[in-house]
């Protein structure tokens, strides 16, 4: 934190900063836990102007546990953009999933609660699909996702390092995306709130007796209006790394708690939507571990194309074989 940033927060919140600690965060910003004379808060510095993200969080809060936004300030010549939110207790879901002492039953209960909350995000509706343009959450005009997928994938692959994804893999991935893009015509018109970065590092959870509670869903900067099935695909993207029991329960609860009954092939549609994010990720400059993971996932899907149109709700659960879920 720069001294000017500290001073601005102290003035705005009416307390003196006693201590700071850097937290795990995204690649585009710095996240810090601040201890003030008035209590603890979390400040995120850098990245785009957070005013739209703050408005998205306010819209989601009636439906999902979201921290209260305490301060939003654009960047200046000497300070970075900053958003300050209330501090929420809880453990990162990524840390909980790494706890090998949890039983499959406990992990199933955890997955069900996370799936229920994830589904509730889509309770917020907008007048059309697209990206937010201002703090009133006006949605800008957008071409159908089904038309955009092949074009954007081709554009992003042109910026992808050959060392991460070679020319043959890039060509095969573009062909695969182009082949599955027409399926998105079924959801092109959906205009529900999509988190678009729903993964275990952006969710805080805790135990409440024998049950689980989601304490907060974090990092809404990539949110948009569209089809929520992509959020489930985001959570499942690296699902083979999750312990047995979590992901099947997540998928079941996510589908069961959707505001509108999803089609039978909703999980497949989510994986096609996730092709956008996977491809954009591999363009990130090295070193970038998540981009390298995305490249590994892309190569896997090229070699196992059946997985795109198969019900993989049991991914990470070696006790169950996948069932057919073709579109």
Secondary structure, 3 states (H helix, E strand, C coil): CCHHHHHHHHHHHCCCEEEEEEECCCCCCEEEEEEECCEEEEEEECCCCCHHHHHHHHHHCCCCCCCCEEEEECCCCCCCCEEEEECCCCEEHHHHHCCCCCCHHHHHHHHHHHHHHHHHHHHCECCCCECECCCCCCECCCCCHHHHHHHHHHHHHHCCCCCCCCHHHHHHHHHHHHHHHHHHHHCCCCCEEECCCCCHHHEEEEEECCEEEEEEECCCCCCEEECCHHHHHHHHCCHHHCCCCHHHHHHHHHHHCCCCCCCCCHHHHHHHHHHHHHHHHCCCCCCCHHHHHHHHHHHHHHHCHHHHHEECCCCCCCCCCCEECCC
